[in-house]
Amino acid sequence: MKMFAFVQARMGSTRLPGKVLKQLSNGQSIIANVIDRIPSEVIPIVLTSSSCKDDELVHWCVKNGVQYFRGDELNVLNRYIQACDQVGLKDNDYFFRVCSDNPLLESKSFLVLNGLLSEHKVDYISFSLDGKPSILSHCGLYPELIRVGALKTPGPSLSLEHVTSHLYLDNFRTYYFESDVDRRMRLTVDDPQDLINVNFVLENILPNDLSEILEYEELINSMHKQILKYSKI
């Protein structure tokens, strides 16, 4: 069965306008870096809005041969549901959710999560940090794996924007694979300082072990300030 990765993306970031098409120091845009890190076994589809603000992103997809789906700008949950229907996913099928502001996405994490499906037939599988899903952290390394029928099932914490919140906050079946990533790392991009930090990692650390980040005190201090600024957990 085909596996899909829906890459949630938009151009209208208030903190860093046009963020997903910003160029990194490796010569690629953020969205290109994300797409390149999705394993070949998984089909990436960019999920963006029907707003004219996202036309440039759609043009990038067309130019680069990347599948895309356009849906409601504010009702992101419905955008996912419609995309699932379009590619023929049924209630008991699964898909990966990927955030487009994670240019250092870890490729092998997709295969780890998919491998867990044979043992754990649950509604939601993700990496975790201190027992909480990685989506609530700042590491920016991991996707989420979601059962379609669960996504469509309402819960008290259902959000039209943060589309998986009801899955890990309400009484759904979940399984977490604890990450050993250092909690001081922030590799997601929300603003210009995050972009500076990720470029430093690309220039000085990758393709080596990300744990080498800890050797750069100034970088860690900057990441820590960003974590405090955008604290999630």
C-alpha positions in Angstrom: 0.0 0.0 0.0 1.2 3.5 -0.8 2.2 5.7 2.1 1.7 9.5 1.8 3.3 12.4 3.7 1.1 15.5 3.8 3.4 18.5 4.2 1.4 21.3 5.7 2.7 24.6 4.3 1.7 28.2 3.7 3.4 31.4 2.7 1.6 33.7 5.1 3.8 33.3 8.2 3.7 36.5 10.2 7.0 36.0 11.9 8.9 35.1 8.7 6.8 35.9 5.6 7.3 33.5 2.7 9.1 31.2 5.1 8.9 27.9 3.3 10.5 29.3 0.1 13.4 31.0 2.0 16.8 29.9 0.8 19.0 27.9 3.2 22.8 28.0 3.1 22.9 24.7 1.2 21.2 26.5 -1.8 17.8 24.9 -1.3 14.6 26.4 0.0 13.2 25.2 3.3 10.3 23.3 1.6 12.8 21.6 -0.8 14.9 20.5 2.1 11.8 19.0 3.8 10.7 17.2 0.7 14.2 15.8 0.1 14.3 14.3 3.6 11.1 12.3 3.0 12.1 8.7 2.1 11.6 7.5 -1.4 9.1 4.9 -0.1 6.7 7.7 0.9 4.9 10.1 -1.5 5.1 13.7 -0.4 2.0 16.0 -1.0 2.2 19.6 -0.1 -1.0 20.7 1.6 -1.6 24.4 1.2 -4.5 26.8 1.0 -6.6 28.1 -1.9 -5.6 31.6 -0.9 -3.8 33.6 -3.6 -1.1 34.1 -1.0 0.0 30.5 -1.6 0.1 30.7 -5.4 3.8 31.1 -5.4 4.2 27.9 -3.4 1.9 26.0 -5.8 4.1 27.3 -8.7 7.1 25.9 -6.9 5.4 22.5 -6.6 4.5 22.5 -10.3 8.0 23.5 -11.3 9.6 20.8 -9.2 7.2 18.0 -9.9 5.8 17.9 -6.3 2.2 16.9 -5.8 0.0 19.4 -4.0 -3.5 19.9 -2.6 -5.2 23.2 -2.0 -8.0 23.5 0.6 -9.6 25.9 3.1 -7.1 28.4 4.5 -8.5 28.4 8.1 -10.1 24.9 8.4 -6.8 23.0 8.1 -8.4 19.8 9.5 -10.9 19.8 6.6 -8.0 20.3 4.2 -6.4 17.1 5.5 -9.7 15.2 5.3 -10.3 16.3 1.7 -6.7 15.4 0.8 -7.2 11.9 2.2 -10.3 11.4 0.2 -8.6 12.7 -3.0 -5.8 10.1 -2.8 -8.2 7.3 -1.8 -7.2 6.8 1.8 -9.8 4.9 3.9 -10.6 5.2 7.6 -8.2 2.4 8.6 -5.3 3.7 6.4 -2.5 5.8 7.8 -0.6 8.9 6.6 2.4 10.9 7.8 1.9 14.6 8.8 4.9 16.8 8.3 5.5 20.4 9.3 7.1 22.5 6.5 9.1 24.5 9.0 11.3 21.5 9.9 14.1 21.6 7.2 16.3 19.1 9.2 13.5 16.4 9.3 15.0 13.0 10.1 14.5 10.6 7.2 14.9 7.4 9.1 12.1 8.4 11.6 9.5 7.7 8.9 10.6 4.1 8.7 10.8 3.8 12.4 7.2 4.9 12.9 5.9 2.8 10.0 7.6 -0.2 11.4 5.8 0.2 14.7 2.4 -0.2 12.9 2.8 -4.0 12.7 3.0 -4.2 16.5 0.8 -1.3 17.6 -2.6 -0.8 15.7 -3.3 2.5 17.3 -4.7 5.9 16.1 -1.6 8.0 16.5 2.1 7.2 16.6 4.9 9.7 17.1 8.3 10.2 18.7 8.1 11.7 22.1 10.2 13.8 24.4 9.7 13.3 28.1 6.5 11.3 27.4 4.9 14.1 25.3 4.5 14.0 21.5 7.3 15.6 19.6 4.9 18.0 17.9 4.8 19.8 21.2 8.6 20.1 21.4 11.0 22.3 19.5 13.3 19.6 18.0 11.8 19.8 14.5 13.0 16.3 13.5 10.0 14.0 13.4 6.7 13.4 11.5 3.5 12.1 13.0 1.7 8.9 11.8 -2.1 9.1 11.9 -5.0 6.8 11.2 -7.5 8.5 8.9 -10.6 7.5 10.7 -9.3 8.8 14.0 -8.5 12.2 12.4 -12.1 12.5 11.4 -13.4 11.5 14.8 -14.3 14.6 17.0 -12.9 15.0 20.5 -13.0 17.7 23.2 -9.6 19.0 22.1 -10.4 19.0 18.4 -8.8 22.0 16.6 -9.3 23.1 13.0 -5.7 24.5 13.0 -3.7 22.1 15.2 -5.2 19.1 13.5 -3.8 16.3 15.6 -4.3 17.9 19.1 -7.4 15.7 19.9 -5.5 12.6 19.1 -2.8 13.0 21.8 -4.9 15.0 24.3 -8.1 13.0 24.3 -8.9 9.3 24.7 -7.5 8.0 21.5 -5.1 5.0 21.2 -1.6 6.4 21.0 2.0 5.0 21.0 5.1 7.0 21.5 8.8 6.1 20.7 10.9 8.1 23.1 13.6 10.2 21.4 17.1 10.6 22.8 17.5 14.1 21.2 18.9 16.7 23.6 16.0 18.9 24.9 18.1 22.0 24.3 18.0 21.6 20.5 15.6 23.7 18.5 15.7 22.9 14.8 12.3 24.2 13.7 12.1 27.6 11.9 9.7 30.2 13.1 11.6 33.4 12.7 14.9 34.9 11.3 16.9 33.8 14.3 15.8 30.2 13.9 16.9 30.5 10.2 20.3 31.7 11.3 20.7 28.8 13.7 19.6 26.1 11.2 22.0 27.6 8.6 24.8 27.3 11.1 24.0 23.7 11.6 24.0 23.1 7.9 27.3 24.8 7.4 29.2 23.4 10.4 27.6 20.2 11.6 25.6 18.3 9.0 26.1 15.6 7.7 27.7 14.7 11.0 26.0 13.7 14.3 23.5 16.4 15.5 24.8 15.8 19.0 27.8 18.0 17.9 25.4 20.9 18.3 26.1 20.7 22.0 29.8 21.6 21.4 28.7 25.1 20.2 27.8 27.1 23.4 26.7 30.2 21.6 24.4 28.2 19.3 22.9 26.3 22.2 22.3 29.6 24.1 20.5 31.0 21.1 18.4 27.9 20.7 17.5 28.1 24.4 16.4 31.7 24.1 14.2 30.6 21.1 12.7 27.8 23.1 11.8 30.2 26.0 10.3 32.6 23.4 8.1 29.9 21.8 7.6 27.6 24.8 5.1 24.8 24.1 5.7 22.4 27.0 
